[in-house]
Amino acid sequence: VSIDSKHGALQLNQYKLLDNIGQGSYGIVKLVYNEEDETHYAMKILSKKKLMKKAGVFGRMIPGRKGSTNPLAKVYREIALLKKLDHPNVVKLVEVLDDPDEDNLYLVFELVQRGEILQVPTDKPLDEETARKNFRDIVMGVEYLHYQRIVHRDLKPSNLLVDSDGRIKIADLGVSTELRACGELLSGPTGTPAFAAPETTMPGVHYSGTLCDIWSMGVTLYCLVTGRIPWDGTGSTIGVQAAIRNEPLKFPEKPVISEPLPSEADNCQLPVTVTDEEVERVVTKIPKLV
Ligand SMILES: COc1ccc(C(=O)/C=C\Nc2cc(OC)c(C(=O)O)cc2Cl)cc1
């Protein structure tokens, strides 16, 4: 990273680093300008130390398994996979800059012009027609990720970006997303509590990651049309998780939601495609692995 003498802006190879446009538990996202192709991009800056800590938990080498000793190997493999993803409703990772002497990892994405779909809470939610159009893009993007065996695990409005043509791109495939063998069950809380399915809040229960993504999509649709989250408990994580497990989904008086939508949202809670065997597996503990 060099300091560009002209304007004091930070320069990283051919990228001039400009404003902060995103902020989250992952780190920050900056607007950058590529002087070579004269195009703006979004650059997500990750800390390798933080990734190692996270990878450390998941990256524990299972005895007898071959694999490199570098805990970042898992991260690099996942990033290589993310680079191969290509779908109109998924953000496009174009380049990864990794300075071995530096703690930072720079992920360069195509810029999605209009940013987040909606700040929640808001008293100006989307009209139903727009929400329906956007939701369709989200479903297409999630279907593609699931087909690629990628479970998002943190679907929510702040990870949905609006492009210049009004189309939605799913973001934060991040390196925290588990790339699992098809159908393998997950466990443990993850993502954002208010958007997490009830089964993720019960310790020791293993669940289907894809089904949880569908639950989060339902909660997201609710946010798009009402401007608020369905269960906020007392604001504490435990409170939210209890509310999600025990309280029925209620729609506020305002804005008036047309009849079919709530039932649609309801369907999202229990995807009609779920098989009994899958429900059985989801709600019971995982059978003893032989
Ligand atoms: C007002 O105009 C704006 C235009 C673009 C933005 C923006 O891009 C924000 C976040 N971006 C991202 C975040 C990601 O994770 C959290 C990932 C990922 O890891 O997949 C990728 C991207 Cl691009 C914001 C405001």
Ligand as a Chemical Component Dictionary entry (heavy atoms), coordinates in Angstrom:
data_LIG
# 
_chem_comp.id                   LIG 
_chem_comp.type                 NON-POLYMER 
_chem_comp.pdbx_formal_charge   0 
_chem_comp.three_letter_code    LIG 
# 
loop_
_chem_comp_atom.comp_id 
_chem_comp_atom.atom_id 
_chem_comp_atom.alt_atom_id 
_chem_comp_atom.type_symbol 
_chem_comp_atom.charge 
_chem_comp_atom.model_Cartn_x 
_chem_comp_atom.model_Cartn_y 
_chem_comp_atom.model_Cartn_z 
_chem_comp_atom.pdbx_ordinal 
LIG C1  C1  C  0 -24.358 4.274   -1.784 1  
LIG O1  O1  O  0 -23.689 3.483   -2.697 2  
LIG C2  C2  C  0 -23.174 2.284   -2.286 3  
LIG C3  C3  C  0 -22.732 1.413   -3.265 4  
LIG C4  C4  C  0 -22.206 0.158   -2.912 5  
LIG C5  C5  C  0 -22.125 -0.208  -1.570 6  
LIG C6  C6  C  0 -21.547 -1.560  -1.243 7  
LIG O2  O2  O  0 -21.050 -2.234  -2.130 8  
LIG C7  C7  C  0 -21.574 -2.064  0.125  9  
LIG C8  C8  C  0 -21.106 -3.315  0.496  10 
LIG N1  N1  N  0 -20.533 -4.167  -0.466 11 
LIG C9  C9  C  0 -20.156 -5.485  -0.269 12 
LIG C10 C10 C  0 -20.216 -6.114  0.995  13 
LIG C11 C11 C  0 -19.818 -7.468  1.114  14 
LIG O3  O3  O  0 -19.843 -8.138  2.304  15 
LIG C12 C12 C  0 -20.370 -7.456  3.444  16 
LIG C13 C13 C  0 -19.391 -8.176  -0.025 17 
LIG C14 C14 C  0 -18.997 -9.631  0.052  18 
LIG O4  O4  O  0 -18.177 -10.029 0.905  19 
LIG O5  O5  O  0 -19.513 -10.381 -0.786 20 
LIG C15 C15 C  0 -19.330 -7.555  -1.264 21 
LIG C16 C16 C  0 -19.721 -6.215  -1.379 22 
LIG CL1 CL1 CL 0 -19.658 -5.435  -2.935 23 
LIG C17 C17 C  0 -22.558 0.673   -0.577 24 
LIG C18 C18 C  0 -23.092 1.918   -0.924 25 
# 
loop_
_chem_comp_bond.comp_id 
_chem_comp_bond.atom_id_1 
_chem_comp_bond.atom_id_2 
_chem_comp_bond.value_order 
_chem_comp_bond.pdbx_ordinal 
LIG C1  O1  SING 1  
LIG O1  C2  SING 2  
LIG C2  C3  SING 3  
LIG C2  C18 DOUB 4  
LIG C3  C4  DOUB 5  
LIG C4  C5  SING 6  
LIG C5  C6  SING 7  
LIG C5  C17 DOUB 8  
LIG C6  O2  DOUB 9  
LIG C6  C7  SING 10 
LIG C7  C8  DOUB 11 
LIG C8  N1  SING 12 
LIG N1  C9  SING 13 
LIG C9  C10 SING 14 
LIG C9  C16 DOUB 15 
LIG C10 C11 DOUB 16 
LIG C11 O3  SING 17 
LIG C11 C13 SING 18 
LIG O3  C12 SING 19 
LIG C13 C14 SING 20 
LIG C13 C15 DOUB 21 
LIG C14 O4  DOUB 22 
LIG C14 O5  SING 23 
LIG C15 C16 SING 24 
LIG C16 CL1 SING 25 
LIG C17 C18 SING 26 
# 
